[in-house]
Amino acid sequence: MRIANLSGRLALIVDGRAVDVEQASDGLFPADPQDVYERWEEFCGWAAGADLPAGAAFDPAGLGSPAPAPRQTLAIGLNYRDHAAESGFAVPQGLPPVFTKFVTSISGPVTEVKLPVEGHTDWEVELVAVIGRRAEGVSEAEAWSHVAGLAVGQDISERVVQLAGPAPQFSLGKSFPGFAPIGPWLVTPDEFADPDDLELRCAINGEEVQKGRTRDLIHSVPALIAGLSAVLPLLPGDVIFTGTPAGVGVGRDPQRFLAPGDVLESAIEGIGALRQTFVG
């Protein structure tokens, strides 16, 4: 199952066409895409048995984040060995670094992003997991049952702000407007042959800059959910950015950062792609 946020309304994507959920359910489920996670199991049951109307064609530019207003957005650093190495850090022992991307940075899959006036803006393609059932003290074996679905994410990062000061400002450097595109929709775990092994890649102006597989995550999605939920409850609709593989701009020699006019495309197999155009 694929669910989307189309012009601010919850939709099911069926054979590439959009079905408005509020209309198809005769009002049983509201239009707000974020609300569905509070009734995720009920929604899945309805969607599995519903006699859905024919969907409508849609413009991908009208898509928003499938989780546009999470109460918690948790982002993971240094979760691929090759990325830790290119960043000059040792592989973390135990739970990796955790920070947030503030909710006002979240956007949809096809966007125009304004670059900060001064700074070094970088790219980080990531698998995003959205929580569908409250997770508190869950085991790795139980973790996938708490996941509503997976999406493509970009942890866009302004490195000057991120690394300034006596202590790094990870959350601020990663939370400029538009710095957390998510999409193009949410795909439920049952849609994948193996949700723990997906290819992810990223390109700038058609040049591939990142390519990896989620099987190489140091802490898998289930491991992250187990580790995080041992500390705090994960709530329905919460978002987890799971980390990026090697190939980011700050790790290159010479370093490379995004510039006005650049087009950033990020994709994960079985899900889809994001497209961000940067302006000065």
QUIURFEN-V716469 format. One record per residue. N is the residue number from 1. PHI is phi in degrees with one decimal (999 if undefined). OMEGA is omega in degrees with one decimal (* if undefined). D_CENTER is the distance of its C-alpha to the mean C-alpha in Angstrom with 1 decimal. Layout:
n={N N}
phi={PHI PHI}
omega={OMEGA OMEGA}
d_center={D_CENTER D_CENTER}
//
This chain:
n={1 2 3 4 5 6 7 8 9 10 11 12 13 14 15 16 17 18 19 20 21 22 23 24 25 26 27 28 29 30 31 32 33 34 35 36 37 38 39 40 41 42 43 44 45 46 47 48 49 50 51 52 53 54 55 56 57 58 59 60 61 62 63 64 65 66 67 68 69 70 71 72 73 74 75 76 77 78 79 80 81 82 83 84 85 86 87 88 89 90 91 92 93 94 95 96 97 98 99 100 101 102 103 104 105 106 107 108 109 110 111 112 113 114 115 116 117 118 119 120 121 122 123 124 125 126 127 128 129 130 131 132 133 134 135 136 137 138 139 140 141 142 143 144 145 146 147 148 149 150 151 152 153 154 155 156 157 158 159 160 161 162 163 164 165 166 167 168 169 170 171 172 173 174 175 176 177 178 179 180 181 182 183 184 185 186 187 188 189 190 191 192 193 194 195 196 197 198 199 200 201 202 203 204 205 206 207 208 209 210 211 212 213 214 215 216 217 218 219 220 221 222 223 224 225 226 227 228 229 230 231 232 233 234 235 236 237 238 239 240 241 242 243 244 245 246 247 248 249 250 251 252 253 254 255 256 257 258 259 260 261 262 263 264 265 266 267 268 269 270 271 272 273 274 275 276 277 278 279 280}
phi={999 -122.9 -117.8 -138.1 -109.2 -111.2 53.9 81.9 -121.0 -67.5 -138.8 -98.5 -100.0 -125.1 51.9 78.1 -123.7 -102.7 -112.8 -70.1 -71.1 -60.6 -69.9 -68.2 -96.8 52.5 84.9 -60.8 -116.3 -72.9 -74.4 -63.0 -61.4 -70.7 -65.6 -63.9 -68.9 -70.3 -128.1 -60.9 -65.3 -62.8 -63.7 -61.4 -63.1 -64.0 -61.9 -67.3 -110.3 -74.1 -89.6 -78.3 -72.3 -63.1 -79.2 -115.3 -65.0 -148.3 -92.6 -55.4 -65.3 -85.7 -79.2 -110.2 -62.7 -68.3 -130.1 -78.2 -142.6 -67.0 -72.1 -136.7 -119.5 -109.6 -120.9 -114.4 -105.2 55.1 -103.8 -125.8 -60.9 -68.1 -72.8 -58.9 -65.3 -68.3 -87.7 81.2 -115.1 -72.4 -63.8 -61.9 -93.4 78.3 -61.6 -71.0 -57.3 -123.4 -139.9 -122.5 -114.4 -64.6 -61.5 -72.2 -85.5 -74.9 -144.1 -86.4 -79.3 -122.7 -143.1 -109.8 -117.0 -84.1 -76.3 -57.3 -59.6 -122.9 142.4 -125.7 -93.2 -118.9 -117.8 -154.0 -70.6 -147.2 -76.4 -112.0 -111.5 -113.4 -77.9 -112.2 -144.0 -47.9 -119.6 -140.7 64.3 -87.7 -86.9 -59.9 -63.7 -90.6 -62.2 -60.7 -69.9 -98.8 -97.9 -71.2 179.0 -122.9 -143.1 -86.5 -133.7 -123.5 -91.3 -63.8 -136.7 -95.1 -71.7 -64.8 -63.9 -57.2 -105.1 -80.0 89.5 -67.6 -133.8 -58.5 -106.3 -55.6 -65.1 -69.3 -65.3 -111.3 -128.6 -62.8 -54.0 82.3 -84.6 -136.5 -67.3 -136.5 157.4 -71.7 -158.6 -102.3 -112.6 -70.4 -57.3 -68.1 -77.4 -105.7 -61.4 -148.4 -67.9 -92.5 -143.4 -125.8 -80.7 -126.6 -151.9 -147.8 -138.8 -116.5 52.0 86.8 -92.7 -67.2 -118.6 -140.4 -155.8 -161.5 -132.2 -70.3 -65.1 -91.0 -56.3 -64.9 -115.7 -64.5 -54.3 -60.8 -66.0 -63.9 -63.5 -63.5 -67.3 -68.2 -71.7 -74.4 -105.7 -143.9 -67.1 -94.5 -102.0 -54.0 91.1 -64.8 -116.8 -124.0 -84.1 -93.3 115.9 -122.3 -79.3 -64.8 116.5 -73.7 -67.1 -68.4 -91.2 -91.0 -131.7 -76.1 -63.8 -135.5 -134.3 -71.8 -130.7 -53.3 94.8 -67.4 -116.4 -105.9 -117.7 -129.6 -142.9 -133.3 -61.3 80.8 -117.8 149.2 -142.3 -110.5 -144.2 -115.3 -108.9 -103.2 -127.2 -83.9}
omega={177.4 176.4 -174.2 172.1 -177.2 -178.5 177.2 -178.7 179.0 -179.2 167.5 176.6 -176.6 -178.9 176.0 179.8 -171.7 174.9 179.2 -171.7 -178.8 -179.7 -177.0 -179.2 -177.2 175.9 178.9 177.5 -177.0 -176.2 -175.2 -176.8 -177.6 -175.3 -172.7 -175.4 177.2 179.8 -169.7 -177.6 176.6 179.8 179.9 177.7 178.1 -176.1 -178.6 -175.1 -174.0 171.9 -170.7 174.8 176.0 179.7 -179.7 172.8 -178.5 177.6 179.5 178.0 178.4 -179.2 171.4 175.8 176.4 172.1 -169.5 -175.4 178.9 174.6 178.4 171.3 -177.4 -179.3 -171.6 177.9 171.5 -175.6 168.8 -177.1 -178.2 177.4 175.9 -178.6 -178.3 179.6 178.2 -179.7 172.2 175.0 -177.1 171.5 -175.7 -177.4 -178.8 178.0 -179.3 175.9 177.3 165.1 -173.6 -167.2 -179.3 175.8 -175.0 178.2 179.9 -170.8 -178.2 -170.6 169.2 -174.6 177.9 178.2 173.5 -176.6 177.0 176.9 -179.1 -174.1 -170.5 -177.6 176.2 176.7 -176.2 166.7 178.1 174.3 178.2 -177.4 178.8 179.7 -176.9 -178.7 179.2 -179.8 -178.4 177.2 175.2 -178.5 -179.0 -163.0 -176.4 -179.9 178.2 -177.1 175.0 -178.6 -175.3 178.2 172.7 175.7 171.3 174.9 179.7 -168.2 174.1 -166.9 -179.5 177.8 -177.1 -171.7 -177.3 171.4 -179.2 174.4 -177.4 179.3 -175.4 -173.3 179.4 -178.1 -177.2 -172.4 171.1 179.3 178.1 -176.2 177.4 174.9 -179.5 177.5 -5.8 177.2 178.0 -179.8 -177.5 -173.9 -177.6 179.3 -174.7 172.5 176.9 -177.8 177.8 -178.5 -178.5 176.6 173.1 -176.9 -175.1 179.9 174.4 -179.2 178.1 179.5 -179.1 179.9 177.5 173.0 -179.8 177.3 -177.5 173.9 -179.5 171.9 174.7 176.1 -179.3 175.8 177.5 179.9 177.8 -179.4 177.9 -178.1 180.0 -176.5 172.7 -178.1 -176.6 175.7 170.8 -170.4 177.4 -178.6 175.6 -175.6 175.3 167.8 -165.2 179.0 -175.1 173.7 -179.3 175.7 -180.0 -173.9 -176.7 -178.7 -176.9 176.5 2.1 178.8 -178.5 179.7 -176.6 -177.1 176.5 -178.8 178.9 174.9 -177.2 178.4 -176.0 -174.0 173.3 -176.4 179.1 -179.6 -177.6 -171.4 171.6 176.1 178.9 174.8 -173.7 179.8 179.0 *}
d_center={17.0 14.6 14.0 13.2 13.9 16.8 18.7 17.6 18.8 17.5 18.1 18.4 18.0 21.2 22.5 20.6 22.0 20.8 22.6 22.6 22.3 24.5 27.2 27.0 27.2 30.1 28.2 27.4 23.7 23.1 21.3 18.7 15.3 14.5 17.9 17.4 15.7 19.0 20.8 18.4 21.2 23.6 21.3 20.8 24.5 25.3 23.1 24.7 28.1 27.9 30.0 27.6 29.0 28.5 25.3 25.3 24.2 21.6 20.5 16.9 17.3 17.6 14.1 12.1 8.7 9.4 9.1 10.8 12.7 11.7 14.6 12.8 9.6 10.2 9.3 11.3 13.8 16.1 14.7 16.2 20.0 20.2 17.9 19.8 23.0 22.2 21.3 24.7 23.6 24.8 22.5 21.9 24.1 22.7 19.3 17.5 17.0 14.8 14.1 12.4 10.8 13.2 12.4 14.3 11.9 9.3 10.2 10.1 9.9 13.5 14.6 17.2 16.5 19.5 20.1 21.8 25.5 25.9 23.4 21.6 18.1 16.1 13.1 10.7 8.6 6.3 5.6 3.2 6.4 8.0 11.6 14.4 17.5 18.5 18.4 21.1 22.8 21.5 22.3 20.3 22.3 21.2 17.5 16.2 18.3 16.2 12.9 12.6 10.3 7.5 5.2 4.8 3.2 6.5 8.0 11.2 14.0 17.6 19.6 22.9 21.7 19.4 22.5 25.3 27.7 29.2 25.8 22.4 20.4 16.9 15.5 17.6 17.1 13.3 13.7 15.8 15.3 12.6 11.1 7.5 7.1 4.6 6.8 9.5 9.8 9.3 11.5 13.5 14.3 17.9 17.1 16.7 19.8 18.1 14.5 15.1 16.0 13.8 14.4 11.9 13.5 13.7 16.8 18.6 21.3 21.3 21.8 19.5 18.4 16.0 16.3 15.7 15.2 13.3 16.8 17.4 15.0 17.7 16.2 14.7 12.3 15.7 17.1 14.4 14.8 18.5 18.7 16.7 18.6 21.8 21.5 19.9 19.2 15.6 16.0 15.1 12.0 10.7 7.1 6.9 5.4 8.0 9.8 11.0 14.2 17.3 18.0 16.8 19.5 20.8 21.7 23.8 27.6 28.1 24.9 23.0 21.0 19.7 22.6 23.4 23.4 20.7 18.3 15.1 13.8 10.8 10.9 10.5 13.7 14.1 11.0 11.7 11.0 10.2 13.3 14.0 17.7 18.9 22.1 24.4}
//
